[in-house]
Structure formats: structure tokens, C-alpha cells
Amino acid sequence: MFTDPKTPNNQRSLVQPDEPFYFADICAGPGGFSEYILWKKQWHAKGFGFTLKGKSDFTLHKFLAGPPETFDPYYGVKDIDGDGDIFKSENIDALQNYVNKCTKNSGVHIVMADGGFSVEGQENIQEILSKQLYLCQFLTALSILRPGGHFVCKLFDLFTPFSVGLVYLMYRTFNQISIHKPVTSRPANSERYIICKGLRGDIRDIVRTYMYEINGLQNKYRVDNEPNDIESIVPMNILKENEGFYEYIRNSNNQLGESQIKNLKKIRAFVSNASLKDYRQNEIRTQCLQLWDIPNEPRQKPKRLMYNDIQNELFYQLGNGIENILCNIPNFFKNSVLEQHQIHSLFDYRCTLSLGEPVLLLSCGRSSVFALELKNKDKRWTLLERSSFKIELPPRTLLLAERVQEQFNDGRTNRKRSAIYIIDAYFIANENILFQNGRPIVFMDRYRSLKLFEKTINKPARLDLTPIRIHEQLRLEQMDVQFEKLCTSGSLNQIDSERLWFTNHEIESKPSVEVRGLWIFKFVQHPWTILLSKSHQSKYFHNQINRTSIPAAPSDSSHVASLRSMLENSFYWDFNSRDDSVQKSTFISFIQEKNHNIQSQQRVTHQRTANNGNN
């Protein structure tokens, strides 16, 4: 339910293929629930944290099982400088806006709330003291949860009309609710959890507005001199009229109360007789670990990671001799490439604009990210943030990227901003992105993984971090059209003397970057090539050795270029190079001529077909 949420009818996953698993952990420092989710989902999950600043804050440096780099603590109206006070309506509004911004107004899949505070000496009125905390956790969940999503929240006693009224509102807002006391909860105290499954979007906004008004009144009464208080939010006659709900709450209270009495007596017996032992606790613990598939071993702080050790470890997995290929620019795109007809089928290639300095990025975790400049003859790893590019990446991440300077207008003046544009991924958090289930992953599918990673790794509230973008992949056969879009004049007439500018329309500020060159990657390997059918006008895969053709990609993935094959047969075109560099007009003519030849062959084929039909 909380690591693979389904739609209300359980037909499909609530998580869309093009999005990460979004969750929120509110009033939940130091963050045990978040660490568990990140351990289960790794970098494929994006977490939003909201809790009080200070001693109750999230302790990301103690996240040992899952990557804290995809967890995004947020504290309200002042972003990371806020106080995280969930009682403040403006903080709830700010969190809602932030989550909507990061999830494209979809909301998170699950919300966990675990708020509590010391009530030592006032245990009998803990429920009354916690009433606004109950309210604000429910209100926040309804503000950021998507329709169909799930919610779990820690509660204590549920005797007062206020608390029961809150539970009733959740009962009406979700498809299912349950009051549950986990086996990991202290058996003698009043702690319990409400589990809400399947948010009903048509009801949510009505209930949320009502809760928002109640919280506003509670905040007003807290500062008033008069001892006002809201004691009930749902009329008692409505609660009693819903017999199923009313009986459920009463039975739940009776069962948990009887269990508390039983366990309090047990504690007294154990205090009175120190020789008593209960062996069932270890049995239950073992059963729980097996059920949850958690290793039965103590948490261990990992040893400090060194970049040279990680480099050796990851490069070894990529194969012998790969280091020299990875740490250098691919073949330079020169006139000889075109003259010697080294590019046969345009359909075998994907292109990426070069916008900055090419680097290989290697992460030891958090901001300990090292860069190796591919154009530099001195192959040394240097700490990335020393060059004014500070990012956070999960440990054992290896990426091909560029350091880019974007230009944008903030409404008053033109400004510059650093950004990292990722071209390709080899490892993310020790996950080999080049293979899945023993099969190679084609270049375009790695791009889809990177677009997912972009959503999990960026933290817009962290202004100290450099934003991470993903380079768009372009088809080689369409590069003449793409170049025309990049011309400020909108025409290819002066292409050789004109500077090309790329505008990132996916970003709200629409930053622009001057195009420095072009990466041309061959993602299909010999003997396969992709051709265009003359008769059906559709692409097909052709084996150049046995001369067989098939309409779809080979089922054994033998067409997918290995990393070595792709880089050895790819090109890097530096527009500013004077070493036999190709003119842009020559490149465009090459593309257009190739496309023209294909179209001419198609016309001949169609004419022959028509003549045969007439005969």
C-alpha cells in the first residue's frame, strides 16, 4: 500500500510511468519513515519533508539505508529558512504550492504524519492537547495528496467529539479508513494510527476548506484573551446516524482500551517479579522482518567513500579498457567523416546539443561530487563545487554531463546562472543504467530514466544548489529543421556566420544558452542498421551480414550499441574548432541530400507500384 500504491480498483499502479514515486513525511523528524521508503524505492522516489526546525528536524546524515539526495525538506513560507510550524496556515499553503510545483499539480502518492510532543504529567489529556496537531496533519495531507492517494497518521485517544469528528471527515473523504495499532507500538500506551486509502477528489476540496477554516479559528483563539475553544466539528446526531462508523469507533476504542489495561497489568507484574521473561517479542520481531523483507542485522554506518575507489569499482563493472574511452571526447566530427561516408543511415543516430564544458561526474554522496574535464589533457578529478557548480548526487553515480551558463531575464534585468546538463547516465546510486534484467538499455530509454531522475534530484527551494537539467535527444535526420529553430533570424541563409541559441522552454524562466557544438551518438551497433521501407514508408531493422530484415527491433536486443560501441562510433562537433571542422551549411546539405535520396527512392517505388497496377 505504501511502496506500490494502486488505483482504487487495484487495476494499475497509482504511479505513472513517466513520474517518480512521490511521498511526503510531515511532522516526522528525524525521518525513519522516509529512510524506509528511500531504501525500498532508492532514487526512483522523491520525498517532501515538513517538520519543525531545530531538535525535531530531519537528520539526513543519518539516512544509512536510502539515498537522502532525493529527499527534499521544506519549512514553509521562507522555504528552507522557514520554521516548519504546521499550525500556521501560511506554511500549509506554501507546502501545497511547493509540492504542486514539483509534481506538476498532481500531488504526492502517499502522506505519512507522525507528529507528537511530550505530555509528561498530562497523559490523561493528551488527546485534547493534540487536537490541533491532529487537525493540521489531516489538513496538510488533503492539501498535497493526489486523488486515489493514501494517508497514514499517528493518533492517540479518540474519545472527544472533536477527534471523532476529524476521523469522520476522513471517513467521508477516503474510500476506506482503518484505526490500527502496529505491533511495533508500545502496547500499554494509547498510540494508534489512522490508515486512509483512496482519496476521493470530489470530496477533498470541500473537507479541506472546512478544516482550513477550523484551523484559522483555533489559531485566533490561541492568541485571544478569552478562553475560547472548538469542541466539536461534526454534530453528534450525524455521527450517531451513521451506525456503521459509530460502532466501528466504539469497538476500536473498547478493544484498544482493553489491550492497554491488559498490558499495564503485565508491566506491573514484570516490575514486581524481575525473573519473568517474554520470549514472544523476539518471535514477533523476526516475523515482521521476514514479512517486510528487511535484513535481520544492525544498521551500520557505511565507511567513507573515496572517489578513486568508486571510479575503480564502477569502471571495472563497465569492462576492461573503458576508462580511456569514457574519459575522452568521442571522435571529432570533421569533413573527412562526410567525405569517407562514415555515416550511412541517419536513423542510427541521436544528437544532443553541446551547451558547455563536457565533464564526467562521479559522486561519493551528497555534495561530494567530482568532475573530470573531457577536453583537458590532464585527466584529474576535482571537487565540482570548487567551480561554482554545487549539486547533490547519490553515491556511486556516474554521469556524462556539461557545465553550462544559462542566461535568463528575472523581470528586471538579464542574469546568468550555472546549470548542469546531463547527456547520459551509466550508474545512478549504484544502479547500472546500461542494463536491465540482463538486457542492454538503448540510449533513448536511458534518456527516459534521466528525465525521471531530474524530477527526483532537483530541489527548487535549495537556492544554494545548481539546477540539474537533462539534454534533449534529437533525431539526426531532422537536424536541418532543428538548426533552423536555433537561428535567431529564423532562417538558414546565414547559418555559417550566425550564432545558434537554445531556449529551454521546460523551465519557467525560459533560460537561453549559446550552442557550442553537437554530440552525434550511434545507438545501433553492427551488423544492424535502421532503414526506411520504400514501399511502406516505415522504418525497419536490417542485418548487414545475413541480409535479413525485420519490422521491429530484434527481440534479443542485439541491435543495442554497447557503451563501448556507442562511444567509439560517435562524434563530437565543436563549432569553434579550426581543425578541419565541418561548416554548418555543409552539414545541413548532407542531411537534406540524405533525406532527398530517401524520398526519391520512395517516389520511384510508388511509380513502379502504380505502373504494375495499371498493367
C-alpha positions as CSV (number, residue, x, y, z in Angstrom):
1,M,0.0,0.0,0.0
2,F,2.8,2.4,0.9
3,T,5.5,1.4,-1.5
4,D,3.4,0.3,-4.5
5,P,0.1,2.2,-4.3
6,K,-2.7,1.1,-6.6
7,T,-5.7,2.9,-8.1
8,P,-9.0,2.5,-6.1
9,N,-10.0,-0.5,-8.2
10,N,-6.5,-2.1,-7.8
11,Q,-6.2,-2.4,-11.6
12,R,-3.0,-0.4,-12.1
13,S,-0.3,1.4,-10.3
14,L,-1.1,4.9,-9.0
15,V,2.4,5.9,-10.1
16,Q,2.5,6.9,-13.8
17,P,5.4,5.6,-16.0
18,D,6.9,9.0,-16.5
19,E,7.0,10.1,-12.9
20,P,8.8,9.0,-9.7
21,F,7.1,7.7,-6.6
22,Y,6.1,10.9,-4.7
23,F,5.7,10.8,-0.9
24,A,5.5,13.3,1.9
25,D,6.6,12.9,5.5
26,I,5.1,15.6,7.8
27,C,5.8,16.2,11.5
28,A,8.2,13.3,11.2
29,G,11.7,14.3,12.1
30,P,14.3,12.7,12.2
31,G,12.8,10.8,9.3
32,G,12.7,7.0,9.9
33,F,9.7,6.5,7.6
34,S,11.4,8.4,4.8
35,E,14.5,6.4,5.1
36,Y,12.5,3.2,4.8
37,I,10.7,4.4,1.6
38,L,14.0,5.6,0.1
39,W,15.5,2.2,1.0
40,K,12.7,0.4,-0.8
41,K,12.5,2.7,-3.8
42,Q,16.0,4.1,-3.9
43,W,16.4,7.1,-6.3
44,H,13.1,6.3,-8.0
45,A,11.3,8.0,-5.1
46,K,11.0,11.7,-4.4
47,G,10.2,12.7,-0.8
48,F,9.0,16.0,0.7
49,G,9.7,16.6,4.3
50,F,7.9,19.0,6.6
51,T,8.7,19.3,10.3
52,L,9.7,21.7,12.9
53,K,13.1,23.3,12.6
54,G,15.6,22.6,15.4
55,K,16.0,19.4,17.5
56,S,13.0,17.8,15.8
57,D,14.4,18.3,12.3
58,F,15.3,15.6,9.8
59,T,18.7,14.1,10.2
60,L,19.7,13.3,6.6
61,H,23.3,12.5,7.6
62,K,21.9,9.5,9.5
63,F,20.0,8.1,6.5
64,L,22.1,5.0,6.0
65,A,19.7,2.7,4.0
66,G,18.3,5.0,1.4
67,P,19.7,8.0,-0.6
68,P,18.9,11.3,1.2
69,E,19.7,13.2,-2.0
70,T,16.2,12.7,-3.3
71,F,14.6,13.8,-0.1
72,D,13.6,17.5,0.0
73,P,13.0,19.1,3.4
74,Y,10.8,22.2,3.3
75,Y,9.8,24.5,6.1
76,G,7.1,26.9,4.8
77,V,6.8,30.5,3.7
78,K,10.6,31.1,3.9
79,D,11.4,27.9,2.1
80,I,14.4,26.2,3.8
81,D,14.7,29.2,6.2
82,G,11.1,28.7,7.5
83,D,10.2,27.3,10.9
84,G,8.2,24.3,9.8
85,D,5.3,25.1,12.1
86,I,2.3,23.1,10.8
87,F,-0.2,25.1,12.8
88,K,0.4,28.2,10.6
89,S,-2.0,28.2,7.7
90,E,0.5,30.1,5.5
91,N,3.0,27.3,6.0
92,I,0.5,24.7,4.8
93,D,-0.3,26.9,1.8
94,A,3.4,27.3,1.0
95,L,3.9,23.5,1.2
96,Q,0.9,22.9,-1.1
97,N,2.3,25.3,-3.7
98,Y,5.8,23.8,-3.5
99,V,4.5,20.2,-3.9
100,N,2.3,21.3,-6.8
101,K,5.2,23.0,-8.5
102,C,7.4,19.9,-8.2
103,T,4.7,17.4,-9.2
104,K,3.1,19.5,-12.0
105,N,0.0,20.0,-9.9
106,S,-0.6,16.2,-9.4
107,G,0.3,15.9,-5.7
108,V,2.0,13.1,-3.9
109,H,1.0,9.4,-3.9
110,I,1.2,8.9,-0.1
111,V,1.5,11.0,3.0
112,M,2.8,9.9,6.4
113,A,2.3,12.0,9.5
114,D,3.9,11.1,12.8
115,G,3.5,14.3,14.9
116,G,3.7,14.2,18.7
117,F,5.2,16.0,21.7
118,S,5.9,15.4,25.3
119,V,2.8,15.4,27.6
120,E,4.7,14.1,30.7
121,G,2.3,14.5,33.7
122,Q,-0.6,15.2,31.4
123,E,-1.1,11.9,29.8
124,N,-4.8,11.8,30.5
125,I,-5.5,14.8,28.4
126,Q,-3.0,14.0,25.6
127,E,-5.9,13.8,23.1
128,I,-7.1,17.3,24.0
129,L,-3.6,18.8,23.9
130,S,-3.0,17.2,20.4
131,K,-6.3,18.2,18.8
132,Q,-4.9,20.9,16.6
133,L,-1.9,18.7,15.7
134,Y,-4.5,16.0,14.5
135,L,-6.3,18.7,12.5
136,C,-3.3,20.2,10.8
137,Q,-1.8,16.9,9.8
138,F,-5.1,15.9,8.2
139,L,-5.4,19.3,6.6
140,T,-1.9,19.2,5.2
141,A,-2.4,15.7,3.8
142,L,-5.6,16.8,2.0
143,S,-3.7,19.7,0.6
144,I,-0.9,17.8,-1.1
145,L,-2.3,14.3,-1.7
146,R,-3.5,13.3,-5.2
147,P,-6.9,11.7,-5.9
148,G,-6.6,7.9,-5.1
149,G,-3.6,8.5,-2.8
150,H,-3.1,7.1,0.7
151,F,-2.5,8.7,4.1
152,V,-1.4,7.3,7.5
153,C,-1.2,9.4,10.7
154,K,-0.3,8.7,14.3
155,L,-3.1,9.5,16.8
156,F,-3.7,8.8,20.5
157,D,-7.0,8.5,22.3
158,L,-10.2,9.1,20.2
159,F,-12.8,9.9,22.8
160,T,-13.7,13.6,22.3
161,P,-16.3,14.8,19.7
162,F,-13.5,16.9,18.1
163,S,-11.2,13.9,17.4
164,V,-14.0,11.6,16.3
165,G,-15.4,14.3,14.1
166,L,-12.0,14.6,12.3
167,V,-11.9,10.8,11.8
168,Y,-15.5,11.0,10.4
169,L,-14.4,13.7,7.9
170,M,-11.6,11.4,6.7
171,Y,-14.1,8.5,6.6
172,R,-16.1,10.6,4.1
173,T,-13.1,11.8,2.1
174,F,-11.4,8.4,1.5
175,N,-12.7,5.1,0.1
176,Q,-11.5,3.2,3.2
177,I,-10.2,4.0,6.6
178,S,-8.9,1.9,9.5
179,I,-7.7,2.5,13.0
180,H,-4.7,0.3,13.7
181,K,-2.2,-0.3,16.4
182,P,1.0,-1.8,15.0
183,V,2.9,-4.5,16.7
184,T,5.9,-2.1,16.9
185,S,3.8,0.4,19.0
186,R,4.2,0.3,22.8
187,P,1.3,-2.0,23.9
188,A,0.5,-0.1,27.1
189,N,0.1,3.4,25.7
190,S,-2.7,5.0,23.7
191,E,-0.8,5.3,20.4
192,R,-2.6,4.2,17.2
193,Y,-2.7,5.1,13.6
194,I,-5.4,6.0,11.2
195,I,-4.9,4.5,7.7
196,C,-6.8,6.2,4.9
197,K,-6.9,4.5,1.5
198,G,-8.0,6.1,-1.8
199,L,-8.6,9.8,-1.6
200,R,-11.8,10.9,-3.2
201,G,-11.0,14.0,-5.2
202,D,-14.6,15.2,-5.5
203,I,-15.0,15.4,-1.7
204,R,-11.4,16.5,-0.8
205,D,-11.8,20.2,-1.6
206,I,-15.0,20.6,0.4
207,V,-13.5,19.0,3.5
208,R,-10.1,20.8,3.1
209,T,-11.8,24.2,3.0
210,Y,-13.8,23.3,6.2
211,M,-10.6,22.1,8.1
212,Y,-8.8,25.3,6.9
213,E,-11.4,27.5,8.5
214,I,-11.3,25.5,11.7
215,N,-7.6,25.9,11.9
216,G,-7.9,29.6,11.4
217,L,-10.3,29.8,14.3
218,Q,-8.0,27.7,16.5
219,N,-5.1,30.0,15.8
220,K,-7.3,33.0,16.6
221,Y,-8.4,31.5,19.9
222,R,-4.8,30.7,20.9
223,V,-4.0,34.4,20.9
224,D,-7.3,35.7,22.3
225,N,-7.6,36.7,25.9
226,E,-10.9,34.9,26.1
227,P,-10.6,31.1,26.8
228,N,-12.5,30.1,23.6
229,D,-12.1,26.6,22.0
230,I,-13.7,24.5,19.3
231,E,-15.0,21.3,21.0
232,S,-17.0,19.7,18.1
233,I,-16.8,19.9,14.3
234,V,-19.4,17.3,13.3
235,P,-22.8,17.3,15.0
236,M,-23.3,14.3,17.3
237,N,-26.5,13.4,15.7
238,I,-24.7,13.0,12.3
239,L,-22.1,10.7,13.9
240,K,-24.8,8.6,15.6
241,E,-26.9,8.4,12.4
242,N,-24.0,6.7,10.6
243,E,-24.3,3.5,12.6
244,G,-21.5,1.6,10.8
245,F,-19.0,4.4,11.6
246,Y,-20.2,5.0,15.1
247,E,-20.0,1.3,16.0
248,Y,-16.6,1.0,14.4
249,I,-15.1,3.8,16.5
250,R,-16.7,2.5,19.7
251,N,-15.5,-1.1,19.1
252,S,-12.0,0.2,18.2
253,N,-11.8,2.3,21.5
254,N,-13.0,-0.7,23.5
255,Q,-10.6,-3.1,22.0
256,L,-7.6,-0.8,22.3
257,G,-8.6,0.1,25.9
258,E,-8.9,-3.5,26.9
259,S,-5.5,-4.2,25.4
260,Q,-4.0,-1.2,27.3
261,I,-5.4,-2.5,30.6
262,K,-4.1,-6.0,29.9
263,N,-0.6,-4.7,29.1
264,L,-0.5,-2.3,32.0
265,K,-1.2,-5.2,34.3
266,K,1.6,-7.1,32.6
267,I,4.1,-4.3,33.1
268,R,3.2,-4.2,36.8
269,A,3.7,-8.0,37.0
270,F,7.1,-7.7,35.3
271,V,8.2,-4.9,37.6
272,S,7.2,-6.9,40.7
273,N,9.0,-10.0,39.5
274,A,12.3,-9.4,37.7
275,S,12.7,-13.1,36.8
276,L,9.7,-13.0,34.4
277,K,10.6,-13.1,30.7
278,D,8.6,-12.8,27.5
279,Y,10.1,-14.6,24.6
280,R,7.4,-13.7,22.1
281,Q,8.9,-10.3,21.4
282,N,11.8,-11.7,19.5
283,E,9.5,-14.1,17.6
284,I,7.3,-11.2,16.5
285,R,10.3,-9.1,15.6
286,T,11.6,-12.0,13.4
287,Q,8.3,-12.5,11.7
288,C,7.9,-8.8,11.0
289,L,11.4,-8.6,9.4
290,Q,10.6,-11.5,7.2
291,L,7.2,-10.1,6.2
292,W,8.7,-6.7,5.4
293,D,11.7,-8.3,3.7
294,I,14.1,-6.3,6.0
295,P,17.6,-7.8,6.7
296,N,17.9,-9.1,10.3
297,E,21.1,-7.2,11.0
298,P,22.1,-4.0,12.8
299,R,22.3,-0.7,10.9
300,Q,25.9,0.0,10.1
301,K,27.4,3.4,9.2
302,P,29.0,3.0,5.8
303,K,32.7,3.7,5.5
304,R,33.7,7.0,4.0
305,L,33.7,6.7,0.2
306,M,36.8,7.8,-1.8
307,Y,36.3,8.9,-5.4
308,N,39.2,6.8,-6.7
309,D,37.7,3.6,-5.1
310,I,34.3,4.3,-6.6
311,Q,35.9,5.0,-10.0
312,N,37.7,1.7,-10.0
313,E,34.6,-0.1,-8.8
314,L,32.3,1.3,-11.5
315,F,34.8,1.3,-14.3
316,Y,35.5,-2.4,-13.5
317,Q,31.8,-3.2,-14.0
318,L,31.8,-1.4,-17.3
319,G,34.6,-3.6,-18.7
320,N,38.3,-3.5,-19.3
321,G,39.7,-0.6,-21.3
322,I,36.6,1.5,-20.9
323,E,38.4,4.2,-18.9
324,N,40.3,5.7,-21.8
325,I,37.0,5.9,-23.8
326,L,34.9,7.4,-21.0
327,C,37.5,10.0,-20.0
328,N,37.9,11.5,-23.5
329,I,35.8,13.2,-26.1
330,P,34.5,10.9,-28.9
331,N,35.8,11.2,-32.4
332,F,35.8,14.8,-33.6
333,F,33.3,15.5,-36.4
334,K,35.4,16.6,-39.3
335,N,35.0,17.0,-43.1
336,S,36.6,13.6,-43.5
337,V,33.7,11.9,-41.8
338,L,31.4,13.1,-44.5
339,E,33.8,12.6,-47.3
340,Q,34.5,9.0,-46.3
341,H,30.8,8.3,-45.8
342,Q,31.3,7.2,-42.2
343,I,27.6,8.0,-41.5
344,H,25.4,5.6,-43.6
345,S,21.9,5.6,-42.2
346,L,20.7,8.8,-40.4
347,F,18.2,6.7,-38.4
348,D,21.1,5.0,-36.5
349,Y,21.9,8.2,-34.6
350,R,20.6,10.6,-32.0
351,C,22.0,14.1,-31.4
352,T,22.4,16.3,-28.4
353,L,23.3,20.0,-28.4
354,S,26.6,20.9,-26.8
355,L,26.0,23.8,-24.5
356,G,29.0,23.9,-22.2
357,E,32.1,22.2,-20.9
358,P,31.9,18.3,-21.2
359,V,32.6,16.6,-17.9
360,L,32.3,13.1,-16.4
361,L,30.6,13.3,-12.9
362,L,31.4,10.9,-10.1
363,S,29.6,11.1,-6.8
364,C,30.6,9.9,-3.3
365,G,27.3,11.1,-1.9
366,R,25.6,14.4,-1.1
367,S,27.7,17.4,-2.4
368,S,30.9,15.3,-2.6
369,V,30.7,15.2,-6.4
370,F,33.8,15.1,-8.6
371,A,34.3,16.2,-12.2
372,L,36.7,15.2,-14.8
373,E,37.0,17.6,-17.8
374,L,36.9,15.6,-21.0
375,K,38.7,18.3,-23.1
376,N,41.5,18.7,-20.6
377,K,44.6,16.6,-21.3
378,D,45.3,16.5,-17.6
379,K,42.9,13.8,-16.5
380,R,42.2,14.7,-12.9
381,W,39.1,14.5,-10.7
382,T,38.3,17.8,-9.0
383,L,35.6,18.6,-6.5
384,L,32.7,20.1,-8.6
385,E,31.6,22.8,-6.1
386,R,35.0,24.4,-6.3
387,S,34.0,25.6,-9.8
388,S,30.7,27.3,-8.5
389,F,28.7,24.3,-9.5
390,K,27.2,22.7,-6.4
391,I,24.9,19.7,-6.8
392,E,24.0,16.7,-4.7
393,L,24.0,13.2,-6.2
394,P,23.6,9.7,-4.6
395,P,26.8,7.8,-4.0
396,R,28.2,5.6,-6.8
397,T,26.6,7.8,-9.6
398,L,28.5,8.2,-12.9
399,L,27.2,10.6,-15.5
400,L,28.2,12.3,-18.7
401,A,27.3,16.0,-18.5
402,E,28.1,19.6,-19.3
403,R,28.7,22.6,-17.1
404,V,26.5,25.3,-18.6
405,Q,26.0,29.0,-18.1
406,E,22.3,29.9,-18.7
407,Q,21.0,33.4,-19.4
408,F,17.6,34.5,-18.3
409,N,15.5,37.6,-17.5
410,D,14.2,37.9,-14.0
411,G,11.7,40.5,-15.0
412,R,14.1,43.4,-14.3
413,T,17.4,42.5,-15.9
414,N,19.3,39.8,-17.8
415,R,21.2,37.4,-15.5
416,K,23.4,34.3,-15.7
417,R,23.0,31.1,-13.8
418,S,25.0,27.9,-13.6
419,A,23.4,24.6,-14.5
420,I,24.4,21.0,-15.1
421,Y,23.0,19.4,-18.2
422,I,23.2,15.6,-18.2
423,I,23.8,13.8,-21.5
424,D,23.9,10.2,-20.5
425,A,23.8,8.0,-17.3
426,Y,26.0,5.0,-16.6
427,F,25.2,4.5,-12.9
428,I,22.8,6.1,-10.6
429,A,23.1,5.2,-6.9
430,N,25.0,2.1,-7.9
431,E,22.2,1.0,-10.3
432,N,23.6,0.1,-13.7
433,I,21.6,2.2,-16.1
434,L,23.1,0.5,-19.1
435,F,21.4,-2.9,-18.3
436,Q,18.1,-4.1,-17.0
437,N,17.3,-7.7,-16.3
438,G,20.4,-8.7,-18.2
439,R,19.5,-6.8,-21.3
440,P,21.2,-3.6,-22.6
441,I,19.2,-0.4,-22.4
442,V,19.1,1.6,-25.6
443,F,20.3,5.3,-25.4
444,M,16.7,6.7,-25.8
445,D,15.4,4.6,-22.8
446,R,18.3,5.9,-20.7
447,Y,17.1,9.4,-21.5
448,R,13.7,8.4,-20.0
449,S,15.4,7.3,-16.9
450,L,17.2,10.6,-16.7
451,K,14.0,12.6,-17.1
452,L,12.7,10.6,-14.1
453,F,16.0,11.3,-12.2
454,E,15.6,15.0,-13.0
455,K,12.3,15.1,-11.1
456,T,13.7,13.3,-8.0
457,I,17.0,15.1,-7.7
458,N,16.2,18.8,-8.1
459,K,15.2,20.8,-5.0
460,P,13.9,24.3,-6.1
461,A,13.9,25.6,-2.6
462,R,17.6,25.0,-2.2
463,L,18.9,28.1,-3.9
464,D,22.5,27.1,-3.0
465,L,22.3,24.1,-5.3
466,T,22.9,24.2,-9.1
467,P,19.8,23.1,-11.0
468,I,20.2,19.8,-13.0
469,R,18.7,19.6,-16.5
470,I,18.5,16.7,-19.0
471,H,19.8,17.3,-22.5
472,E,17.1,16.7,-25.1
473,Q,17.8,14.0,-27.7
474,L,17.2,14.9,-31.3
475,R,17.0,12.8,-34.5
476,L,19.9,13.2,-36.9
477,E,17.6,13.1,-39.9
478,Q,15.7,16.2,-38.5
479,M,18.8,18.3,-37.6
480,D,18.3,20.7,-40.6
481,V,14.9,21.7,-39.1
482,Q,16.4,21.8,-35.6
483,F,19.2,24.2,-36.7
484,E,16.6,26.5,-38.3
485,K,14.8,26.7,-35.0
486,L,18.1,27.7,-33.3
487,C,18.8,30.5,-35.6
488,T,17.8,33.9,-34.2
489,S,17.0,35.0,-37.7
490,G,14.7,32.0,-38.2
491,S,16.5,31.2,-41.5
492,L,19.4,29.0,-42.6
493,N,20.6,31.6,-45.1
494,Q,23.5,32.9,-42.9
495,I,23.9,29.7,-40.9
496,D,27.7,29.7,-41.1
497,S,28.1,33.2,-39.6
498,E,25.2,33.1,-37.3
499,R,25.3,32.0,-33.6
500,L,22.8,29.4,-32.6
501,W,20.8,29.8,-29.3
502,F,18.9,27.1,-27.4
503,T,16.0,28.2,-25.2
504,N,14.8,25.7,-22.6
505,H,11.0,26.1,-22.7
506,E,10.6,23.4,-20.0
507,I,11.9,25.8,-17.3
508,E,9.7,28.6,-16.1
509,S,12.3,31.4,-16.7
510,K,13.0,30.0,-20.2
511,P,16.8,30.3,-20.0
512,S,18.9,30.6,-23.2
513,V,22.3,29.2,-23.9
514,E,24.6,29.6,-26.9
515,V,25.1,26.3,-28.7
516,R,28.7,25.4,-28.9
517,G,28.5,22.2,-30.9
518,L,26.8,18.9,-31.4
519,W,27.1,15.3,-30.0
520,I,26.2,12.7,-32.5
521,F,25.6,9.3,-30.9
522,K,25.3,6.0,-32.8
523,F,22.9,3.9,-30.7
524,V,22.6,1.0,-33.2
525,Q,25.6,-1.4,-33.5
526,H,26.9,-3.6,-36.4
527,P,25.6,-5.7,-38.1
528,W,22.2,-3.9,-37.5
529,T,21.1,-0.7,-39.2
530,I,17.8,1.1,-39.4
531,L,16.4,1.8,-42.9
532,L,13.2,3.2,-44.3
533,S,10.9,0.9,-46.3
534,K,10.4,2.2,-49.8
535,S,7.0,0.6,-50.1
536,H,5.5,1.0,-46.6
537,Q,7.3,4.3,-45.6
538,S,8.1,2.8,-42.2
539,K,11.4,2.1,-40.6
540,Y,12.8,-1.5,-40.3
541,F,15.9,-3.2,-38.9
542,H,18.3,-4.7,-41.4
543,N,21.1,-7.2,-40.7
544,Q,24.0,-6.3,-43.0
545,I,25.7,-9.7,-42.6
546,N,22.9,-12.2,-43.4
547,R,20.8,-9.5,-45.3
548,T,17.6,-10.2,-43.3
549,S,15.2,-7.5,-42.4
550,I,12.6,-7.3,-39.6
551,P,9.9,-4.7,-39.0
552,A,10.7,-4.2,-35.2
553,A,13.8,-4.2,-33.0
554,P,15.4,-7.6,-32.6
555,S,13.9,-9.4,-29.5
556,D,17.4,-10.3,-28.2
557,S,18.4,-6.6,-28.2
558,S,21.4,-7.4,-30.3
559,H,20.9,-4.1,-32.1
560,V,21.6,-2.0,-29.0
561,A,25.0,-0.5,-29.1
562,S,27.1,-1.2,-26.0
563,L,28.6,1.7,-24.3
564,R,32.0,1.0,-25.9
565,S,30.5,0.6,-29.3
566,M,28.4,3.8,-29.0
567,L,31.2,6.0,-27.9
568,E,33.7,4.5,-30.4
569,N,31.3,5.2,-33.3
570,S,30.0,8.6,-32.1
571,F,31.2,12.1,-32.9
572,Y,31.7,15.4,-31.2
573,W,31.4,18.5,-33.3
574,D,33.0,21.6,-31.8
575,F,31.6,24.7,-33.8
576,N,34.7,26.7,-32.7
577,S,37.3,24.2,-33.7
578,R,39.6,25.2,-36.6
579,D,40.9,21.7,-37.2
580,D,39.1,20.6,-40.4
581,S,35.8,21.5,-38.8
582,V,32.6,21.0,-40.8
583,Q,30.7,24.1,-41.9
584,K,27.1,24.2,-40.6
585,S,25.9,24.7,-44.2
586,T,27.8,21.6,-45.3
587,F,26.2,19.6,-42.6
588,I,22.7,20.8,-43.4
589,S,23.3,20.0,-47.1
590,F,24.4,16.5,-46.1
591,I,21.3,15.9,-44.1
592,Q,19.0,17.3,-46.8
593,E,20.7,15.3,-49.5
594,K,20.3,12.1,-47.5
595,N,16.7,12.8,-46.9
596,H,16.1,13.7,-50.5
597,N,17.7,10.4,-51.7
598,I,15.3,8.5,-49.5
599,Q,12.3,10.4,-50.7
600,S,13.4,10.0,-54.4
601,Q,13.7,6.2,-53.9
602,Q,10.2,6.2,-52.4
603,R,8.8,8.1,-55.4
604,V,10.4,5.6,-57.8
605,T,8.9,2.7,-55.8
606,H,5.5,4.2,-55.8
607,Q,5.6,4.9,-59.5
608,R,6.6,1.3,-60.2
609,T,3.8,0.0,-58.0
610,A,1.3,2.2,-59.8
611,N,2.6,1.0,-63.3
612,N,2.3,-2.6,-62.2
613,G,-1.2,-1.9,-61.1
614,N,-2.2,-0.4,-64.4
615,N,-0.6,-3.4,-66.3
